[in-house]
């Protein structure tokens, strides 16, 4: 019995020693198998942007009008002069392969148009000898909703219209010619079909308002303006809409109207030295995103950025990773963009070019901005 027990113990000790020796040469490794069964690790180049195709749009959709943006993943909208007339434009839709446009309707050359980011509506300001009106028009069925109207010759002027990034809110400036303290922002809510008025009490007499940009929550607002006491300087102001007026929270010198809401509390803007900043209103933190930028455009989901570096006739695309831009790649050379529009699925970038001496984003009615291209990305 003792001999059997001794042999049994010896056998177990020998097995433990063998297993210990084997374990010393084994390395633990975790392998993640993707859904398609591939185990090959993606290289960095697979995260970079590659150009799949480039489309040059017909010149008659460049020289005699302006693009509004994308109505879907492969369809554009723009307004272009009607052949043989000087006072009429056609609102057109141009769909892949971007060769022949479809007329949606005729509009006056005095009509100001603004396409909603989701491509479903246009906001239209039209003027006659007696009245100026603002309406929202559905591109699906042509249904029109009048938002506001003002008699011509009065003290109030409708100056600027702008959509929130989620296409819910339409904001517009109503300026008082005799007293800037009585000027207002109006905010129309497409979901509730209601309009609210907010007074601009902190805008000084003599300041010239240029644009407004409302956040997705309908509470945050960005202004650009010329201040009377700072001639030649463009100033960015951020504020919060608190009934019945607006509280200004931050002021900074900027470049024209290049600003974007990233969230309801964070926004990006371009400084006069070409630095692209992000400002967080929650902690008053100012961060640098990129330097030496001439113009930029964020995709609607704020995950991709297209930009043109200062001193380069080129367009780059990169991925937003926090406040950093990674996998930056040039997607087009030989152009300084005057307009950039991301498609609704963020796979295509509409570019309209200008010569290198022209200022970027000079206005939608400038017909000398150069050719238009669509860059389709992998």
Secondary structure, 3 states (H helix, E strand, C coil): CHHHHHHHHHHHHHHHHHHHHHHHCCCCCCCCCCCCCCCCCCCHHHHCCCEEEEEECCHHHCCCEEEEEEEECCEEEEEEECCCCCCEEEEEEEECCCCCEEEEEEEECCCEEEECCCCCEEEEEEECCCEEEEEEEECCCCCEEEEEEEECCCCEEEEEEEECCCCCEEEEEEEECCCHHHCEEEEEECCCCEEEEEECCCCCCCCEEEEEEECCCCCEEEEEEECCCCCCCEEEEEEEEECCEEEEEEEEEECCCCEEECCCCEEEEECCCCCEEEEECCCCEEEEEECCEEEEEECCCCCEEEEEECCCCEEEEEEEECCEEEEEEEEEECCEEEEEEECCCCCEEEEEEECCCCCCCCCCCCCCCCCEEEEEEC
